[in-house]
């Protein structure tokens, strides 16, 4: 598989990181907050899971896109910081209290770490081809 073209690397990194982040966050969410067999009108566990998976997919995707081509861990810092700012913004706009915000940020962290680690490893396994031009 030739993953040396920049656009292809970005697409693979985005979807790989997004899927890894969403799956990891959803699995941990299910461990701590299992979905009820019969949802009640006052139970919003399913909606919380859906929002978490969607937000973490995009955060993990943007981190994964950078991680797949990163040379150093510090290359990921802007994407990681932006992901946490976005998650905090989403929690504030949803009027979550401190406990709920901390829970969502913690669950998002699982996805962020999973996507970062996976795509860094894949980036090392499939390094970008360096093209040299002779003059």
Secondary structure, DSSP 4 states (H G I P E B T S, - for coil): ----SHHHHHHHHHHHHHHHHHHHHHHHHHHHSPPPSS--TT--HHHHHHHHHHHHHHHHHHHHHHHTT-SSGGGGHHHHHHHHHHHHHHHHHTT--HHHHHHHHHHHHHHHHHHHHHHHHHHHHTPPPPP----
